[in-house]
Every structure is written in structure tokens, then in C-alpha cells.
Amino acid sequence: MSIKTVVCAGIFTDQCVSSTVRSLSDESFEVIVPHDATAAGTMELHNAELTVLNHIYCTVMSSDKIIELLK
């Protein structure tokens, strides 16, 4: 299907989103996570997980930045 990049958003940044991002990365997809389109039980969990994921498994950026890149 020639898909190279996947944008991953959702609830529970530290659980479902993290698991999906890591799996996609393991399959050699370029993954982008919009920090403002994901959430966790607390902002501390949310921010901590985004910090771990960013630059290792994915690129974290705002939804506005993603939309700009897709234009």
C-alpha cells in the first residue's frame, strides 16, 4: 500500500497510544503523535510518556504542525 507515515492519536497516551506507536515503529513506519490529540489520566503521565516516545519511536508535534506538513 506504500504507506510510510502514520499519525497516531487517542486516549491513554501511556497505554494504548504508546503500544501502538511502538508497534508501528517496530514495523518501520514513520510515526507522528499530535501532543494535543492524545490524553492520559494526568498531565504528568501524558507528558512523561510523550517525552519517552519522542525522537525514539516517533515525532511529537502539535496538530496544527501536522496539518501544515500535510498541505
OpenMM code with the backbone's topology and positions (N, CA, C; nanometers):
from openmm import Vec3, app, unit

residues = "MET SER ILE LYS THR VAL VAL CYS ALA GLY ILE PHE THR ASP GLN CYS VAL SER SER THR VAL ARG SER LEU SER ASP GLU SER PHE GLU VAL ILE VAL PRO HIS ASP ALA THR ALA ALA GLY THR MET GLU LEU HIS ASN ALA GLU LEU THR VAL LEU ASN HIS ILE TYR CYS THR VAL MET SER SER ASP LYS ILE ILE GLU LEU LEU LYS".split()
positions = [
    Vec3(0.0825, -0.1200, 0.0000),
    Vec3(0.0000, 0.0000, 0.0000),
    Vec3(0.0865, 0.1260, 0.0000),
    Vec3(0.2147, 0.1125, 0.0141),
    Vec3(0.3123, 0.2217, 0.0138),
    Vec3(0.2862, 0.3281, 0.1200),
    Vec3(0.2308, 0.2900, 0.2324),
    Vec3(0.2141, 0.3819, 0.3456),
    Vec3(0.3469, 0.3869, 0.4201),
    Vec3(0.3965, 0.5087, 0.4411),
    Vec3(0.5241, 0.5255, 0.5089),
    Vec3(0.5107, 0.5962, 0.6422),
    Vec3(0.4111, 0.6853, 0.6520),
    Vec3(0.3940, 0.7662, 0.7720),
    Vec3(0.2547, 0.7453, 0.8286),
    Vec3(0.2473, 0.7320, 0.9620),
    Vec3(0.1204, 0.7140, 1.0311),
    Vec3(0.1101, 0.8183, 1.1415),
    Vec3(-0.0045, 0.8845, 1.1499),
    Vec3(-0.0335, 0.9764, 1.2599),
    Vec3(-0.1170, 0.8986, 1.3602),
    Vec3(-0.0719, 0.8955, 1.4842),
    Vec3(-0.1373, 0.8167, 1.5879),
    Vec3(-0.1861, 0.9085, 1.7000),
    Vec3(-0.3179, 0.9084, 1.7230),
    Vec3(-0.3780, 0.9885, 1.8291),
    Vec3(-0.4724, 0.9003, 1.9089),
    Vec3(-0.5105, 0.9435, 2.0279),
    Vec3(-0.6064, 0.8656, 2.1055),
    Vec3(-0.5976, 0.8915, 2.2539),
    Vec3(-0.6720, 0.8108, 2.3256),
    Vec3(-0.6789, 0.8225, 2.4709),
    Vec3(-0.5770, 0.7266, 2.5339),
    Vec3(-0.5314, 0.7631, 2.6500),
    Vec3(-0.4327, 0.6871, 2.7273),
    Vec3(-0.2977, 0.6831, 2.6571),
    Vec3(-0.2352, 0.7991, 2.6529),
    Vec3(-0.1029, 0.8157, 2.5924),
    Vec3(-0.0058, 0.7110, 2.6441),
    Vec3(-0.0127, 0.6840, 2.7733),
    Vec3(0.0827, 0.5933, 2.8374),
    Vec3(0.0481, 0.4461, 2.8205),
    Vec3(-0.0624, 0.4157, 2.7542),
    Vec3(-0.1015, 0.2764, 2.7363),
    Vec3(-0.1265, 0.2472, 2.5880),
    Vec3(-0.2463, 0.2707, 2.5415),
    Vec3(-0.2847, 0.2347, 2.4039),
    Vec3(-0.2021, 0.3089, 2.2993),
    Vec3(-0.1887, 0.4382, 2.3153),
    Vec3(-0.1127, 0.5160, 2.2167),
    Vec3(0.0326, 0.4703, 2.2150),
    Vec3(0.0918, 0.4566, 2.3319),
    Vec3(0.2309, 0.4134, 2.3414),
    Vec3(0.2517, 0.2771, 2.2763),
    Vec3(0.1662, 0.1831, 2.3062),
    Vec3(0.1763, 0.0487, 2.2490),
    Vec3(0.1657, 0.0516, 2.0967),
    Vec3(0.0708, 0.1274, 2.0467),
    Vec3(0.0518, 0.1376, 1.9017),
    Vec3(0.1716, 0.2036, 1.8350),
    Vec3(0.2207, 0.3115, 1.8941),
    Vec3(0.3365, 0.3821, 1.8384),
    Vec3(0.4579, 0.2902, 1.8330),
    Vec3(0.4824, 0.2181, 1.9396),
    Vec3(0.5983, 0.1287, 1.9436),
    Vec3(0.5859, 0.0172, 1.8407),
    Vec3(0.4670, -0.0371, 1.8257),
    Vec3(0.4451, -0.1424, 1.7255),
    Vec3(0.4659, -0.0903, 1.5841),
    Vec3(0.4115, 0.0274, 1.5566),
    Vec3(0.4290, 0.0871, 1.4241),
    Vec3(0.5767, 0.1151, 1.3957),
    Vec3(0.6455, 0.1666, 1.4955),
    Vec3(0.7880, 0.1947, 1.4804),
    Vec3(0.8662, 0.0668, 1.4547),
    Vec3(0.8313, -0.0397, 1.5259),
    Vec3(0.8973, -0.1693, 1.5053),
    Vec3(0.8761, -0.2221, 1.3644),
    Vec3(0.7658, -0.1822, 1.3020),
    Vec3(0.7360, -0.2237, 1.1643),
    Vec3(0.7913, -0.1250, 1.0611),
    Vec3(0.8748, -0.0320, 1.1066),
    Vec3(0.9469, 0.0643, 1.0218),
    Vec3(0.8618, 0.1769, 0.9637),
    Vec3(0.7481, 0.2048, 1.0258),
    Vec3(0.6712, 0.3223, 0.9863),
    Vec3(0.7297, 0.4454, 1.0531),
    Vec3(0.7208, 0.5586, 0.9849),
    Vec3(0.7487, 0.6876, 1.0469),
    Vec3(0.6201, 0.7240, 1.1201),
    Vec3(0.6287, 0.7512, 1.2501),
    Vec3(0.5103, 0.7768, 1.3311),
    Vec3(0.5140, 0.9191, 1.3838),
    Vec3(0.4004, 0.9874, 1.3733),
    Vec3(0.3841, 1.1219, 1.4279),
    Vec3(0.2722, 1.1167, 1.5303),
    Vec3(0.2968, 1.1757, 1.6481),
    Vec3(0.1959, 1.1809, 1.7535),
    Vec3(0.1627, 1.3274, 1.7819),
    Vec3(0.0371, 1.3669, 1.7632),
    Vec3(-0.0039, 1.5024, 1.7990),
    Vec3(-0.0247, 1.5124, 1.9497),
    Vec3(0.0581, 1.5919, 2.0158),
    Vec3(0.0502, 1.6000, 2.1621),
    Vec3(-0.0834, 1.6556, 2.2098),
    Vec3(-0.1510, 1.7294, 2.1245),
    Vec3(-0.2795, 1.7880, 2.1628),
    Vec3(-0.3983, 1.7041, 2.1156),
    Vec3(-0.3726, 1.5826, 2.0700),
    Vec3(-0.4802, 1.4913, 2.0302),
    Vec3(-0.4618, 1.3555, 2.0977),
    Vec3(-0.3924, 1.3576, 2.2106),
    Vec3(-0.3751, 1.2397, 2.2942),
    Vec3(-0.3983, 1.2821, 2.4384),
    Vec3(-0.4251, 1.1864, 2.5244),
    Vec3(-0.4521, 1.2198, 2.6644),
    Vec3(-0.4211, 1.1012, 2.7534),
    Vec3(-0.3977, 1.1298, 2.8799),
    Vec3(-0.3758, 1.0245, 2.9803),
    Vec3(-0.4526, 1.0630, 3.1059),
    Vec3(-0.4414, 0.9797, 3.2072),
    Vec3(-0.5126, 1.0051, 3.3317),
    Vec3(-0.4727, 1.1352, 3.3986),
    Vec3(-0.3463, 1.1730, 3.3828),
    Vec3(-0.2971, 1.3008, 3.4353),
    Vec3(-0.2037, 1.3628, 3.3315),
    Vec3(-0.1842, 1.4910, 3.3419),
    Vec3(-0.0895, 1.5580, 3.2511),
    Vec3(0.0524, 1.5086, 3.2749),
    Vec3(0.0842, 1.4720, 3.4000),
    Vec3(0.2184, 1.4201, 3.4290),
    Vec3(0.2445, 1.2905, 3.3520),
    Vec3(0.1484, 1.1983, 3.3539),
    Vec3(0.1625, 1.0738, 3.2770),
    Vec3(0.1718, 1.1020, 3.1277),
    Vec3(0.0854, 1.1896, 3.0810),
    Vec3(0.0821, 1.2271, 2.9395),
    Vec3(0.2179, 1.2810, 2.8950),
    Vec3(0.2669, 1.3802, 2.9656),
    Vec3(0.3932, 1.4442, 2.9279),
    Vec3(0.5115, 1.3496, 2.9423),
    Vec3(0.5108, 1.2666, 3.0459),
    Vec3(0.6211, 1.1720, 3.0656),
    Vec3(0.6278, 1.0720, 2.9510),
    Vec3(0.5144, 1.0202, 2.9102),
    Vec3(0.5145, 0.9215, 2.8013),
    Vec3(0.5536, 0.9855, 2.6685),
    Vec3(0.5066, 1.1064, 2.6421),
    Vec3(0.5461, 1.1751, 2.5186),
    Vec3(0.6965, 1.2001, 2.5159),
    Vec3(0.7534, 1.2303, 2.6310),
    Vec3(0.8977, 1.2521, 2.6394),
    Vec3(0.9731, 1.1245, 2.6048),
    Vec3(0.9254, 1.0103, 2.6554),
    Vec3(0.9895, 0.8816, 2.6265),
    Vec3(0.9767, 0.8469, 2.4784),
    Vec3(0.8594, 0.8666, 2.4214),
    Vec3(0.8346, 0.8286, 2.2822),
    Vec3(0.9059, 0.9185, 2.1821),
    Vec3(0.9123, 1.0476, 2.2110),
    Vec3(0.9630, 1.1459, 2.1152),
    Vec3(1.1090, 1.1188, 2.0784),
    Vec3(1.1373, 1.1183, 1.9518),
    Vec3(1.2703, 1.1001, 1.8922),
    Vec3(1.3242, 0.9582, 1.9038),
    Vec3(1.2540, 0.8695, 1.9730),
    Vec3(1.2968, 0.7296, 1.9786),
    Vec3(1.2034, 0.6463, 1.8912),
    Vec3(1.0725, 0.6588, 1.9176),
    Vec3(0.9728, 0.5823, 1.8437),
    Vec3(0.8903, 0.6668, 1.7472),
    Vec3(0.8903, 0.7975, 1.7689),
    Vec3(0.8042, 0.8834, 1.6877),
    Vec3(0.8535, 1.0274, 1.6961),
    Vec3(0.7806, 1.1141, 1.6273),
    Vec3(0.7996, 1.2585, 1.6396),
    Vec3(0.6720, 1.3143, 1.6994),
    Vec3(0.6865, 1.3895, 1.8065),
    Vec3(0.5716, 1.4508, 1.8728),
    Vec3(0.5642, 1.5966, 1.8289),
    Vec3(0.4455, 1.6376, 1.7867),
    Vec3(0.4240, 1.7770, 1.7465),
    Vec3(0.2765, 1.8119, 1.7602),
    Vec3(0.2428, 1.9364, 1.7390),
    Vec3(0.1033, 1.9796, 1.7504),
    Vec3(0.0231, 1.9378, 1.6273),
    Vec3(-0.1069, 1.9310, 1.6440),
    Vec3(-0.1965, 1.9012, 1.5313),
    Vec3(-0.1822, 2.0057, 1.4216),
    Vec3(-0.1683, 2.1309, 1.4615),
    Vec3(-0.1520, 2.2378, 1.3626),
    Vec3(-0.0268, 2.2165, 1.2781),
    Vec3(0.0812, 2.1751, 1.3404),
    Vec3(0.2057, 2.1498, 1.2675),
    Vec3(0.1895, 2.0321, 1.1712),
    Vec3(0.1192, 1.9280, 1.2145),
    Vec3(0.0941, 1.8124, 1.1274),
    Vec3(0.0124, 1.8545, 1.0057),
    Vec3(-0.0918, 1.9326, 1.0280),
    Vec3(-0.1758, 1.9803, 0.9172),
    Vec3(-0.0922, 2.0628, 0.8200),
    Vec3(-0.0057, 2.1457, 0.8727),
    Vec3(0.0831, 2.2276, 0.7885),
    Vec3(0.1750, 2.1389, 0.7033),
    Vec3(0.2273, 2.0322, 0.7623),
    Vec3(0.3141, 1.9414, 0.6892),
    Vec3(0.2410, 1.8671, 0.5776),
    Vec3(0.1122, 1.8417, 0.5980),
    Vec3(0.0343, 1.7656, 0.5011),
    Vec3(-0.0168, 1.8498, 0.3847),
    Vec3(-0.0026, 1.9795, 0.3935),
    Vec3(-0.0515, 2.0664, 0.2852),
    Vec3(0.0353, 2.0545, 0.1623),
] * unit.nanometer
topology = app.Topology()
chain = topology.addChain("A")
for resn in residues:
    res = topology.addResidue(resn, chain)
    for name in ("N", "CA", "C"):
        topology.addAtom(name, app.Element.getBySymbol(name[0]), res)
